Amino acid sequence: MNELNNFIKIREDFSKELEPAAINSEKKCWEFFINSNTETQQAYEQAEDKFYSLYKDEKIYNKLKEIDKNKLPAHEAKQLKDLLKVFDEELNTGEAKKALRKKESDIGQKYNTYVPKIDGREVTKVDITKILQTETDVDIRKKAYEAKVKGGDLIANDLAELVKMRNEYAKTKGYDNYFDYMIKEEYDVEPEFLNKLINDVYSASQSKIKVLQSKRHKELKEFFGVKDLKAYHYGLLLDSDPEKGVNEILINNNIENICKKTYSGMGYDIDKLQEEGKLILDLYPRKGKNTHGFCFGVEAGKDSRILANLMNNAQSIDTLNHELGHCMYDLGISTTLPFLDKAPSSSAVTEAIAMMMGDIMKKENILKEIVPEELLKKFKESLKDDEANFVSRSLEIIDFEYELYKNPDKNPAELWAQMRGKYLNRFEEPDNEWATIPHYLTHPGYYQNYFRATLMKAQIYNHLHEVLGNITENPKTAEYMNKNIFSLGATVDEYELIKQLTGKEFGIEDFAKGL
């Protein structure tokens, strides 16, 4: 017991400095992402450096090293392990870590300030997405795709250098490459477990994936009148795709209101959270702003923010509902927990909640008053296709990243073309589309969390539906999720939380049945 008390005292004393530094760093990151310039970049880098400088205190490090982790409960033993890891990184390889952060920040600044152009006219990523979904003129589609990929061209060489820098760092920690280092040390995922999971899911969905891909390729070839498809042919919503009809209706609807009403039906008051300053939304594109979508959990239970680039379509409902799912998790975490527990159970669990909410328009009736019954039925049925497509797309992204770190001298564009062929059955000229995927820069090794979350969300939703019915039509949903998931923070391990919530071990069964 003395060992546990000793650890808790050291942990809490350290957290008094760590917590405000972490909050400040997250705020500066937010400011950099919503308005990238030299000033916000420097402020963010300084805040990060200040946060990590706290881990250079050798006195605290030595005190932690003296604690016998075998005499601690499992949860506290893991916290001790995680703390020692960061102290070791900063004390023994601090300059190398700082160099990695600086390189990442420089690349982010370069990419965030890139303004795509079509025929000399400035466009946004939202404009490009709309063109690729709706435009039938092949020349315009090609220009839009090329404008998108030029953003990747701009940072591809820098990213390839960063991969090598990260690998060199991983070797100082006893790993062959940074991908293995991240999934084990940052996300606590065993490579063997992940490989088995990937193989099991791919085996369960491969036949459906092949059928979908063949059908899609045939339809696109017939529509464009070509024998060989190019990258810019993909993304078009054909008349046979119910999403096209739904999007045509959503053009005249307010996406924010639809999502706020969705959460209201669960018992969450989004407007009130905004008025109280607990929730900040920056939802539309502009110059200097990151072009993707993120949730920033600034302070658990008190401050969560969304950066997005919305347009009036189904994809944006998915995006905003997804990010609001992250926010409700962050704001539902108990403020009475120790600082190190003021976080979701794991990255995969918070992604599972977010992805479940992204799917909700195809699971429940949030579009019932807007979309005609027959069209809505077909739209909902397309969720199975979405799930199969997500498996192939996520495996492309995960396998590419793993192979890139494993073979950093290989040409990334050629590797990306190889993965497109392997998982998407697409055989096109190599390009730097890979470099436009934000996780490769900001969250290396992260995408496997989405993959695992896909399985978790099916298991979680099925349980919630058994208990609550349609969760967007039951105002007790918020209370149930807060009590049984969110408020617990990181006090319960991810797989234990799934078992504790659903009564079953984590597995692929619910997802496989959904297919």
ZARO-511465 format. One record per residue (C-alpha): residue in three letters; residue number from 0; chain; x, y, z. Coordinates in steps of 0.25 Angstrom, whole numbers. Layout:
<atom "ALA",NUM,"A",<X,Y,Z>>,
...
end
This chain:
<atom "MET",0,"A",<0,0,0>>,
<atom "ASN",1,"A",<12,9,3>>,
<atom "GLU",2,"A",<17,7,-11>>,
<atom "LEU",3,"A",<3,11,-17>>,
<atom "ASN",4,"A",<2,24,-8>>,
<atom "ASN",5,"A",<16,28,-12>>,
<atom "PHE",6,"A",<13,27,-26>>,
<atom "ILE",7,"A",<0,34,-25>>,
<atom "LYS",8,"A",<6,46,-18>>,
<atom "ILE",9,"A",<17,47,-28>>,
<atom "ARG",10,"A",<7,46,-39>>,
<atom "GLU",11,"A",<-2,57,-34>>,
<atom "ASP",12,"A",<9,66,-30>>,
<atom "PHE",13,"A",<15,65,-44>>,
<atom "SER",14,"A",<1,67,-50>>,
<atom "LYS",15,"A",<-1,81,-44>>,
<atom "GLU",16,"A",<9,86,-54>>,
<atom "LEU",17,"A",<6,76,-65>>,
<atom "GLU",18,"A",<-9,79,-66>>,
<atom "PRO",19,"A",<-8,94,-69>>,
<atom "ALA",20,"A",<4,92,-79>>,
<atom "ALA",21,"A",<-4,81,-86>>,
<atom "ILE",22,"A",<-17,90,-87>>,
<atom "ASN",23,"A",<-8,102,-92>>,
<atom "SER",24,"A",<-2,93,-102>>,
<atom "GLU",25,"A",<-15,88,-108>>,
<atom "LYS",26,"A",<-20,103,-109>>,
<atom "LYS",27,"A",<-8,107,-116>>,
<atom "CYS",28,"A",<-10,95,-126>>,
<atom "TRP",29,"A",<-24,99,-128>>,
<atom "GLU",30,"A",<-20,113,-132>>,
<atom "PHE",31,"A",<-9,108,-141>>,
<atom "PHE",32,"A",<-19,99,-148>>,
<atom "ILE",33,"A",<-30,109,-150>>,
<atom "ASN",34,"A",<-20,120,-154>>,
<atom "SER",35,"A",<-7,115,-159>>,
<atom "ASN",36,"A",<4,126,-160>>,
<atom "THR",37,"A",<18,128,-154>>,
<atom "GLU",38,"A",<13,134,-141>>,
<atom "THR",39,"A",<3,123,-138>>,
<atom "GLN",40,"A",<13,112,-142>>,
<atom "GLN",41,"A",<24,118,-132>>,
<atom "ALA",42,"A",<14,120,-121>>,
<atom "TYR",43,"A",<10,105,-123>>,
<atom "GLU",44,"A",<24,100,-123>>,
<atom "GLN",45,"A",<27,108,-111>>,
<atom "ALA",46,"A",<15,102,-103>>,
<atom "GLU",47,"A",<19,88,-107>>,
<atom "ASP",48,"A",<34,91,-103>>,
<atom "LYS",49,"A",<29,96,-89>>,
<atom "PHE",50,"A",<20,84,-87>>,
<atom "TYR",51,"A",<31,74,-91>>,
<atom "SER",52,"A",<41,81,-82>>,
<atom "LEU",53,"A",<34,77,-70>>,
<atom "TYR",54,"A",<38,63,-73>>,
<atom "LYS",55,"A",<53,67,-72>>,
<atom "ASP",56,"A",<52,67,-57>>,
<atom "GLU",57,"A",<62,56,-53>>,
<atom "LYS",58,"A",<58,57,-38>>,
<atom "ILE",59,"A",<44,53,-42>>,
<atom "TYR",60,"A",<49,42,-52>>,
<atom "ASN",61,"A",<58,36,-41>>,
<atom "LYS",62,"A",<47,36,-31>>,
<atom "LEU",63,"A",<38,29,-41>>,
<atom "LYS",64,"A",<49,19,-45>>,
<atom "GLU",65,"A",<50,15,-30>>,
<atom "ILE",66,"A",<35,10,-30>>,
<atom "ASP",67,"A",<33,-5,-32>>,
<atom "LYS",68,"A",<22,-6,-42>>,
<atom "ASN",69,"A",<20,-20,-38>>,
<atom "LYS",70,"A",<14,-15,-25>>,
<atom "LEU",71,"A",<4,-6,-32>>,
<atom "PRO",72,"A",<-10,-9,-37>>,
<atom "ALA",73,"A",<-10,-12,-52>>,
<atom "HIS",74,"A",<-16,2,-56>>,
<atom "GLU",75,"A",<-5,10,-48>>,
<atom "ALA",76,"A",<6,1,-53>>,
<atom "LYS",77,"A",<2,5,-67>>,
<atom "GLN",78,"A",<2,19,-63>>,
<atom "LEU",79,"A",<16,18,-57>>,
<atom "LYS",80,"A",<21,11,-69>>,
<atom "ASP",81,"A",<15,22,-78>>,
<atom "LEU",82,"A",<21,33,-70>>,
<atom "LEU",83,"A",<35,26,-69>>,
<atom "LYS",84,"A",<34,25,-85>>,
<atom "VAL",85,"A",<32,40,-87>>,
<atom "PHE",86,"A",<43,44,-76>>,
<atom "ASP",87,"A",<53,35,-83>>,
<atom "GLU",88,"A",<49,41,-97>>,
<atom "GLU",89,"A",<51,55,-92>>,
<atom "LEU",90,"A",<63,53,-83>>,
<atom "ASN",91,"A",<71,44,-92>>,
<atom "THR",92,"A",<66,47,-106>>,
<atom "GLY",93,"A",<60,61,-104>>,
<atom "GLU",94,"A",<67,68,-115>>,
<atom "ALA",95,"A",<63,57,-125>>,
<atom "LYS",96,"A",<48,58,-121>>,
<atom "LYS",97,"A",<49,73,-122>>,
<atom "ALA",98,"A",<54,72,-136>>,
<atom "LEU",99,"A",<43,63,-140>>,
<atom "ARG",100,"A",<33,72,-134>>,
<atom "LYS",101,"A",<39,84,-142>>,
<atom "LYS",102,"A",<39,76,-155>>,
<atom "GLU",103,"A",<25,72,-153>>,
<atom "SER",104,"A",<21,87,-150>>,
<atom "ASP",105,"A",<28,92,-162>>,
<atom "ILE",106,"A",<21,82,-171>>,
<atom "GLY",107,"A",<8,85,-165>>,
<atom "GLN",108,"A",<10,100,-167>>,
<atom "LYS",109,"A",<14,98,-182>>,
<atom "TYR",110,"A",<2,89,-185>>,
<atom "ASN",111,"A",<-8,97,-177>>,
<atom "THR",112,"A",<-5,110,-185>>,
<atom "TYR",113,"A",<-6,103,-198>>,
<atom "VAL",114,"A",<-17,108,-207>>,
<atom "PRO",115,"A",<-21,99,-218>>,
<atom "LYS",116,"A",<-25,106,-231>>,
<atom "ILE",117,"A",<-33,101,-244>>,
<atom "ASP",118,"A",<-30,109,-256>>,
<atom "GLY",119,"A",<-23,120,-248>>,
<atom "ARG",120,"A",<-36,121,-239>>,
<atom "GLU",121,"A",<-34,118,-224>>,
<atom "VAL",122,"A",<-43,107,-218>>,
<atom "THR",123,"A",<-44,100,-205>>,
<atom "LYS",124,"A",<-43,85,-202>>,
<atom "VAL",125,"A",<-59,86,-200>>,
<atom "ASP",126,"A",<-60,91,-215>>,
<atom "ILE",127,"A",<-51,79,-219>>,
<atom "THR",128,"A",<-59,69,-212>>,
<atom "LYS",129,"A",<-72,75,-218>>,
<atom "ILE",130,"A",<-66,74,-232>>,
<atom "LEU",131,"A",<-61,60,-231>>,
<atom "GLN",132,"A",<-75,56,-225>>,
<atom "THR",133,"A",<-84,63,-236>>,
<atom "GLU",134,"A",<-76,68,-248>>,
<atom "THR",135,"A",<-77,59,-261>>,
<atom "ASP",136,"A",<-67,67,-269>>,
<atom "VAL",137,"A",<-54,59,-269>>,
<atom "ASP",138,"A",<-45,71,-271>>,
<atom "ILE",139,"A",<-51,78,-259>>,
<atom "ARG",140,"A",<-50,66,-251>>,
<atom "LYS",141,"A",<-35,64,-255>>,
<atom "LYS",142,"A",<-32,78,-251>>,
<atom "ALA",143,"A",<-39,77,-238>>,
<atom "TYR",144,"A",<-31,64,-234>>,
<atom "GLU",145,"A",<-18,69,-239>>,
<atom "ALA",146,"A",<-20,82,-230>>,
<atom "LYS",147,"A",<-23,73,-218>>,
<atom "VAL",148,"A",<-10,64,-221>>,
<atom "LYS",149,"A",<-2,77,-223>>,
<atom "GLY",150,"A",<-3,79,-208>>,
<atom "GLY",151,"A",<3,65,-206>>,
<atom "ASP",152,"A",<14,68,-216>>,
<atom "LEU",153,"A",<17,80,-207>>,
<atom "ILE",154,"A",<20,72,-195>>,
<atom "ALA",155,"A",<23,58,-200>>,
<atom "ASN",156,"A",<39,59,-200>>,
<atom "ASP",157,"A",<38,66,-186>>,
<atom "LEU",158,"A",<29,54,-181>>,
<atom "ALA",159,"A",<38,44,-186>>,
<atom "GLU",160,"A",<50,51,-179>>,
<atom "LEU",161,"A",<41,51,-166>>,
<atom "VAL",162,"A",<39,36,-168>>,
<atom "LYS",163,"A",<54,34,-168>>,
<atom "MET",164,"A",<56,43,-156>>,
<atom "ARG",165,"A",<45,36,-148>>,
<atom "ASN",166,"A",<51,22,-151>>,
<atom "GLU",167,"A",<65,27,-146>>,
<atom "TYR",168,"A",<58,31,-133>>,
<atom "ALA",169,"A",<51,18,-132>>,
<atom "LYS",170,"A",<64,10,-133>>,
<atom "THR",171,"A",<69,18,-121>>,
<atom "LYS",172,"A",<57,12,-113>>,
<atom "GLY",173,"A",<60,-2,-118>>,
<atom "TYR",174,"A",<50,-3,-130>>,
<atom "ASP",175,"A",<53,-6,-144>>,
<atom "ASN",176,"A",<44,5,-149>>,
<atom "TYR",177,"A",<35,16,-144>>,
<atom "PHE",178,"A",<22,9,-148>>,
<atom "ASP",179,"A",<24,-2,-138>>,
<atom "TYR",180,"A",<29,7,-128>>,
<atom "MET",181,"A",<16,15,-128>>,
<atom "ILE",182,"A",<6,4,-128>>,
<atom "LYS",183,"A",<13,-3,-117>>,
<atom "GLU",184,"A",<18,9,-108>>,
<atom "GLU",185,"A",<7,20,-111>>,
<atom "TYR",186,"A",<-5,11,-114>>,
<atom "ASP",187,"A",<-2,-1,-106>>,
<atom "VAL",188,"A",<-5,-11,-118>>,
<atom "GLU",189,"A",<2,-24,-120>>,
<atom "PRO",190,"A",<6,-25,-135>>,
<atom "GLU",191,"A",<2,-40,-135>>,
<atom "PHE",192,"A",<-12,-37,-129>>,
<atom "LEU",193,"A",<-14,-26,-140>>,
<atom "ASN",194,"A",<-9,-35,-151>>,
<atom "LYS",195,"A",<-19,-46,-147>>,
<atom "LEU",196,"A",<-30,-36,-146>>,
<atom "ILE",197,"A",<-27,-30,-159>>,
<atom "ASN",198,"A",<-27,-44,-166>>,
<atom "ASP",199,"A",<-40,-48,-159>>,
<atom "VAL",200,"A",<-47,-36,-163>>,
<atom "TYR",201,"A",<-42,-36,-177>>,
<atom "SER",202,"A",<-46,-51,-179>>,
<atom "ALA",203,"A",<-60,-48,-174>>,
<atom "SER",204,"A",<-62,-36,-183>>,
<atom "GLN",205,"A",<-53,-39,-195>>,
<atom "SER",206,"A",<-64,-46,-204>>,
<atom "LYS",207,"A",<-73,-34,-202>>,
<atom "ILE",208,"A",<-62,-24,-205>>,
<atom "LYS",209,"A",<-58,-31,-218>>,
<atom "VAL",210,"A",<-73,-31,-223>>,
<atom "LEU",211,"A",<-75,-16,-219>>,
<atom "GLN",212,"A",<-62,-12,-226>>,
<atom "SER",213,"A",<-65,-20,-239>>,
<atom "LYS",214,"A",<-79,-13,-239>>,
<atom "ARG",215,"A",<-74,1,-237>>,
<atom "HIS",216,"A",<-63,0,-247>>,
<atom "LYS",217,"A",<-72,-6,-257>>,
<atom "GLU",218,"A",<-82,6,-255>>,
<atom "LEU",219,"A",<-71,16,-256>>,
<atom "LYS",220,"A",<-65,11,-268>>,
<atom "GLU",221,"A",<-79,10,-275>>,
<atom "PHE",222,"A",<-82,25,-270>>,
<atom "PHE",223,"A",<-69,31,-275>>,
<atom "GLY",224,"A",<-68,22,-287>>,
<atom "VAL",225,"A",<-54,17,-284>>,
<atom "LYS",226,"A",<-47,4,-283>>,
<atom "ASP",227,"A",<-37,8,-272>>,
<atom "LEU",228,"A",<-41,17,-261>>,
<atom "LYS",229,"A",<-32,28,-255>>,
<atom "ALA",230,"A",<-31,33,-241>>,
<atom "TYR",231,"A",<-40,45,-245>>,
<atom "HIS",232,"A",<-51,37,-249>>,
<atom "TYR",233,"A",<-54,32,-235>>,
<atom "GLY",234,"A",<-63,39,-225>>,
<atom "LEU",235,"A",<-74,42,-235>>,
<atom "LEU",236,"A",<-88,39,-229>>,
<atom "LEU",237,"A",<-96,32,-240>>,
<atom "ASP",238,"A",<-111,32,-241>>,
<atom "SER",239,"A",<-111,18,-235>>,
<atom "ASP",240,"A",<-104,23,-222>>,
<atom "PRO",241,"A",<-115,28,-212>>,
<atom "GLU",242,"A",<-105,38,-206>>,
<atom "LYS",243,"A",<-107,46,-219>>,
<atom "GLY",244,"A",<-122,48,-217>>,
<atom "VAL",245,"A",<-120,51,-202>>,
<atom "ASN",246,"A",<-109,61,-205>>,
<atom "GLU",247,"A",<-118,68,-215>>,
<atom "ILE",248,"A",<-128,70,-204>>,
<atom "LEU",249,"A",<-118,74,-193>>,
<atom "ILE",250,"A",<-113,86,-202>>,
<atom "ASN",251,"A",<-125,93,-196>>,
<atom "ASN",252,"A",<-124,89,-182>>,
<atom "ASN",253,"A",<-116,94,-170>>,
<atom "ILE",254,"A",<-105,83,-167>>,
<atom "GLU",255,"A",<-102,89,-153>>,
<atom "ASN",256,"A",<-117,88,-149>>,
<atom "ILE",257,"A",<-119,74,-153>>,
<atom "CYS",258,"A",<-107,70,-145>>,
<atom "LYS",259,"A",<-111,78,-133>>,
<atom "LYS",260,"A",<-125,72,-134>>,
<atom "THR",261,"A",<-119,58,-134>>,
<atom "TYR",262,"A",<-111,60,-121>>,
<atom "SER",263,"A",<-123,67,-115>>,
<atom "GLY",264,"A",<-131,54,-117>>,
<atom "MET",265,"A",<-120,47,-109>>,
<atom "GLY",266,"A",<-121,57,-97>>,
<atom "TYR",267,"A",<-110,67,-101>>,
<atom "ASP",268,"A",<-112,82,-103>>,
<atom "ILE",269,"A",<-101,86,-113>>,
<atom "ASP",270,"A",<-106,101,-113>>,
<atom "LYS",271,"A",<-105,101,-97>>,
<atom "LEU",272,"A",<-91,95,-97>>,
<atom "GLN",273,"A",<-87,106,-107>>,
<atom "GLU",274,"A",<-93,117,-99>>,
<atom "GLU",275,"A",<-86,112,-87>>,
<atom "GLY",276,"A",<-73,112,-94>>,
<atom "LYS",277,"A",<-70,97,-93>>,
<atom "LEU",278,"A",<-72,95,-108>>,
<atom "ILE",279,"A",<-65,103,-119>>,
<atom "LEU",280,"A",<-69,100,-133>>,
<atom "ASP",281,"A",<-61,105,-145>>,
<atom "LEU",282,"A",<-68,98,-157>>,
<atom "TYR",283,"A",<-65,105,-170>>,
<atom "PRO",284,"A",<-53,106,-179>>,
<atom "ARG",285,"A",<-44,118,-181>>,
<atom "LYS",286,"A",<-30,122,-184>>,
<atom "GLY",287,"A",<-19,117,-175>>,
<atom "LYS",288,"A",<-28,107,-168>>,
<atom "ASN",289,"A",<-25,92,-168>>,
<atom "THR",290,"A",<-34,86,-178>>,
<atom "HIS",291,"A",<-38,73,-170>>,
<atom "GLY",292,"A",<-47,71,-158>>,
<atom "PHE",293,"A",<-42,69,-144>>,
<atom "CYS",294,"A",<-47,70,-130>>,
<atom "PHE",295,"A",<-38,77,-120>>,
<atom "GLY",296,"A",<-41,72,-105>>,
<atom "VAL",297,"A",<-34,84,-99>>,
<atom "GLU",298,"A",<-39,81,-84>>,
<atom "ALA",299,"A",<-47,69,-80>>,
<atom "GLY",300,"A",<-61,72,-76>>,
<atom "LYS",301,"A",<-59,87,-79>>,
<atom "ASP",302,"A",<-54,90,-93>>,
<atom "SER",303,"A",<-55,83,-106>>,
<atom "ARG",304,"A",<-54,89,-120>>,
<atom "ILE",305,"A",<-57,84,-134>>,
<atom "LEU",306,"A",<-50,89,-147>>,
<atom "ALA",307,"A",<-57,85,-159>>,
<atom "ASN",308,"A",<-59,89,-174>>,
<atom "LEU",309,"A",<-74,86,-176>>,
<atom "MET",310,"A",<-83,87,-188>>,
<atom "ASN",311,"A",<-98,83,-190>>,
<atom "ASN",312,"A",<-97,68,-192>>,
<atom "ALA",313,"A",<-97,55,-185>>,
<atom "GLN",314,"A",<-82,54,-183>>,
<atom "SER",315,"A",<-83,67,-175>>,
<atom "ILE",316,"A",<-94,61,-166>>,
<atom "ASP",317,"A",<-85,49,-164>>,
<atom "THR",318,"A",<-73,58,-161>>,
<atom "LEU",319,"A",<-80,67,-151>>,
<atom "ASN",320,"A",<-87,56,-144>>,
<atom "HIS",321,"A",<-74,49,-143>>,
<atom "GLU",322,"A",<-66,60,-137>>,
<atom "LEU",323,"A",<-78,64,-128>>,
<atom "GLY",324,"A",<-77,49,-123>>,
<atom "HIS",325,"A",<-62,52,-119>>,
<atom "CYS",326,"A",<-67,65,-112>>,
<atom "MET",327,"A",<-78,58,-104>>,
<atom "TYR",328,"A",<-68,48,-99>>,
<atom "ASP",329,"A",<-58,58,-95>>,
<atom "LEU",330,"A",<-68,67,-88>>,
<atom "GLY",331,"A",<-74,55,-81>>,
<atom "ILE",332,"A",<-61,51,-74>>,
<atom "SER",333,"A",<-62,53,-59>>,
<atom "THR",334,"A",<-54,66,-55>>,
<atom "THR",335,"A",<-52,59,-42>>,
<atom "LEU",336,"A",<-42,49,-48>>,
<atom "PRO",337,"A",<-27,50,-46>>,
<atom "PHE",338,"A",<-21,57,-58>>,
<atom "LEU",339,"A",<-15,45,-65>>,
<atom "ASP",340,"A",<-29,38,-65>>,
<atom "LYS",341,"A",<-36,51,-71>>,
<atom "ALA",342,"A",<-36,44,-85>>,
<atom "PRO",343,"A",<-44,34,-93>>,
<atom "SER",344,"A",<-41,19,-90>>,
<atom "SER",345,"A",<-33,19,-102>>,
<atom "SER",346,"A",<-32,25,-116>>,
<atom "ALA",347,"A",<-39,14,-122>>,
<atom "VAL",348,"A",<-51,15,-112>>,
<atom "THR",349,"A",<-53,30,-115>>,
<atom "GLU",350,"A",<-52,27,-130>>,
<atom "ALA",351,"A",<-63,16,-128>>,
<atom "ILE",352,"A",<-73,26,-122>>,
<atom "ALA",353,"A",<-70,36,-132>>,
<atom "MET",354,"A",<-71,26,-144>>,
<atom "MET",355,"A",<-84,21,-138>>,
<atom "MET",356,"A",<-89,35,-138>>,
<atom "GLY",357,"A",<-84,37,-152>>,
<atom "ASP",358,"A",<-92,25,-157>>,
<atom "ILE",359,"A",<-105,29,-149>>,
<atom "MET",360,"A",<-112,35,-161>>,
<atom "LYS",361,"A",<-112,22,-168>>,
<atom "LYS",362,"A",<-115,14,-155>>,
<atom "GLU",363,"A",<-127,22,-150>>,
<atom "ASN",364,"A",<-137,33,-154>>,
<atom "ILE",365,"A",<-130,46,-153>>,
<atom "LEU",366,"A",<-133,49,-168>>,
<atom "LYS",367,"A",<-147,44,-167>>,
<atom "GLU",368,"A",<-154,58,-168>>,
<atom "ILE",369,"A",<-145,62,-180>>,
<atom "VAL",370,"A",<-143,50,-189>>,
<atom "PRO",371,"A",<-154,42,-195>>,
<atom "GLU",372,"A",<-156,29,-190>>,
<atom "GLU",373,"A",<-152,20,-202>>,
<atom "LEU",374,"A",<-139,28,-204>>,
<atom "LEU",375,"A",<-136,28,-189>>,
<atom "LYS",376,"A",<-138,13,-189>>,
<atom "LYS",377,"A",<-128,11,-200>>,
<atom "PHE",378,"A",<-118,21,-193>>,
<atom "LYS",379,"A",<-119,13,-180>>,
<atom "GLU",380,"A",<-116,0,-188>>,
<atom "SER",381,"A",<-104,6,-194>>,
<atom "LEU",382,"A",<-97,5,-180>>,
<atom "LYS",383,"A",<-93,-9,-182>>,
<atom "ASP",384,"A",<-85,-5,-195>>,
<atom "ASP",385,"A",<-79,7,-187>>,
<atom "GLU",386,"A",<-74,-3,-176>>,
<atom "ALA",387,"A",<-68,-12,-187>>,
<atom "ASN",388,"A",<-62,-1,-194>>,
<atom "PHE",389,"A",<-56,5,-181>>,
<atom "VAL",390,"A",<-49,-8,-178>>,
<atom "SER",391,"A",<-42,-8,-192>>,
<atom "ARG",392,"A",<-38,7,-191>>,
<atom "SER",393,"A",<-33,6,-176>>,
<atom "LEU",394,"A",<-25,-6,-180>>,
<atom "GLU",395,"A",<-19,1,-191>>,
<atom "ILE",396,"A",<-15,13,-182>>,
<atom "ILE",397,"A",<-10,4,-171>>,
<atom "ASP",398,"A",<-2,-5,-180>>,
<atom "PHE",399,"A",<4,6,-187>>,
<atom "GLU",400,"A",<9,13,-175>>,
<atom "TYR",401,"A",<15,0,-169>>,
<atom "GLU",402,"A",<22,-3,-182>>,
<atom "LEU",403,"A",<27,12,-183>>,
<atom "TYR",404,"A",<34,11,-169>>,
<atom "LYS",405,"A",<39,-3,-172>>,
<atom "ASN",406,"A",<45,1,-185>>,
<atom "PRO",407,"A",<47,16,-184>>,
<atom "ASP",408,"A",<56,17,-197>>,
<atom "LYS",409,"A",<44,11,-206>>,
<atom "ASN",410,"A",<38,22,-215>>,
<atom "PRO",411,"A",<25,25,-207>>,
<atom "ALA",412,"A",<17,29,-219>>,
<atom "GLU",413,"A",<20,15,-225>>,
<atom "LEU",414,"A",<17,8,-212>>,
<atom "TRP",415,"A",<3,16,-211>>,
<atom "ALA",416,"A",<0,11,-225>>,
<atom "GLN",417,"A",<3,-3,-221>>,
<atom "MET",418,"A",<-6,-2,-209>>,
<atom "ARG",419,"A",<-17,4,-218>>,
<atom "GLY",420,"A",<-16,-9,-226>>,
<atom "LYS",421,"A",<-15,-19,-215>>,
<atom "TYR",422,"A",<-27,-13,-207>>,
<atom "LEU",423,"A",<-36,-5,-216>>,
<atom "ASN",424,"A",<-33,-12,-229>>,
<atom "ARG",425,"A",<-29,1,-235>>,
<atom "PHE",426,"A",<-17,1,-245>>,
<atom "GLU",427,"A",<-13,15,-247>>,
<atom "GLU",428,"A",<-1,24,-249>>,
<atom "PRO",429,"A",<7,27,-236>>,
<atom "ASP",430,"A",<5,40,-230>>,
<atom "ASN",431,"A",<6,47,-216>>,
<atom "GLU",432,"A",<-9,46,-212>>,
<atom "TRP",433,"A",<-3,38,-200>>,
<atom "ALA",434,"A",<3,51,-194>>,
<atom "THR",435,"A",<-11,57,-193>>,
<atom "ILE",436,"A",<-15,48,-182>>,
<atom "PRO",437,"A",<-13,56,-170>>,
<atom "HIS",438,"A",<-10,45,-160>>,
<atom "TYR",439,"A",<3,41,-167>>,
<atom "LEU",440,"A",<8,55,-162>>,
<atom "THR",441,"A",<1,58,-149>>,
<atom "HIS",442,"A",<-3,44,-144>>,
<atom "PRO",443,"A",<7,33,-149>>,
<atom "GLY",444,"A",<2,19,-146>>,
<atom "TYR",445,"A",<-12,24,-143>>,
<atom "TYR",446,"A",<-21,19,-154>>,
<atom "GLN",447,"A",<-21,5,-148>>,
<atom "ASN",448,"A",<-30,11,-137>>,
<atom "TYR",449,"A",<-40,14,-147>>,
<atom "PHE",450,"A",<-40,0,-152>>,
<atom "ARG",451,"A",<-41,-6,-138>>,
<atom "ALA",452,"A",<-52,5,-135>>,
<atom "THR",453,"A",<-60,0,-147>>,
<atom "LEU",454,"A",<-62,-14,-139>>,
<atom "MET",455,"A",<-64,-7,-126>>,
<atom "LYS",456,"A",<-75,3,-131>>,
<atom "ALA",457,"A",<-83,-9,-136>>,
<atom "GLN",458,"A",<-82,-16,-123>>,
<atom "ILE",459,"A",<-85,-3,-115>>,
<atom "TYR",460,"A",<-97,1,-124>>,
<atom "ASN",461,"A",<-104,-12,-123>>,
<atom "HIS",462,"A",<-103,-12,-108>>,
<atom "LEU",463,"A",<-108,2,-107>>,
<atom "HIS",464,"A",<-120,-1,-116>>,
<atom "GLU",465,"A",<-123,-13,-108>>,
<atom "VAL",466,"A",<-124,-5,-96>>,
<atom "LEU",467,"A",<-129,9,-101>>,
<atom "GLY",468,"A",<-136,6,-115>>,
<atom "ASN",469,"A",<-132,16,-125>>,
<atom "ILE",470,"A",<-122,25,-117>>,
<atom "THR",471,"A",<-125,38,-125>>,
<atom "GLU",472,"A",<-140,36,-120>>,
<atom "ASN",473,"A",<-137,34,-105>>,
<atom "PRO",474,"A",<-133,46,-97>>,
<atom "LYS",475,"A",<-127,36,-86>>,
<atom "THR",476,"A",<-116,32,-96>>,
<atom "ALA",477,"A",<-107,43,-91>>,
<atom "GLU",478,"A",<-108,39,-77>>,
<atom "TYR",479,"A",<-106,25,-80>>,
<atom "MET",480,"A",<-94,27,-89>>,
<atom "ASN",481,"A",<-88,38,-79>>,
<atom "LYS",482,"A",<-90,28,-67>>,
<atom "ASN",483,"A",<-85,15,-74>>,
<atom "ILE",484,"A",<-74,20,-83>>,
<atom "PHE",485,"A",<-70,35,-83>>,
<atom "SER",486,"A",<-69,39,-68>>,
<atom "LEU",487,"A",<-60,27,-66>>,
<atom "GLY",488,"A",<-49,34,-74>>,
<atom "ALA",489,"A",<-37,25,-75>>,
<atom "THR",490,"A",<-39,18,-62>>,
<atom "VAL",491,"A",<-44,5,-70>>,
<atom "ASP",492,"A",<-35,-2,-81>>,
<atom "GLU",493,"A",<-42,-2,-95>>,
<atom "TYR",494,"A",<-45,-16,-96>>,
<atom "GLU",495,"A",<-49,-17,-81>>,
<atom "LEU",496,"A",<-59,-5,-84>>,
<atom "ILE",497,"A",<-65,-12,-96>>,
<atom "LYS",498,"A",<-67,-25,-88>>,
<atom "GLN",499,"A",<-72,-17,-76>>,
<atom "LEU",500,"A",<-82,-10,-85>>,
<atom "THR",501,"A",<-87,-20,-94>>,
<atom "GLY",502,"A",<-85,-33,-86>>,
<atom "LYS",503,"A",<-76,-39,-97>>,
<atom "GLU",504,"A",<-62,-40,-100>>,
<atom "PHE",505,"A",<-57,-30,-111>>,
<atom "GLY",506,"A",<-58,-38,-125>>,
<atom "ILE",507,"A",<-62,-37,-139>>,
<atom "GLU",508,"A",<-76,-44,-138>>,
<atom "ASP",509,"A",<-85,-31,-138>>,
<atom "PHE",510,"A",<-77,-25,-149>>,
<atom "ALA",511,"A",<-77,-38,-158>>,
<atom "LYS",512,"A",<-92,-39,-156>>,
<atom "GLY",513,"A",<-95,-25,-160>>,
<atom "LEU",514,"A",<-88,-28,-173>>,
end
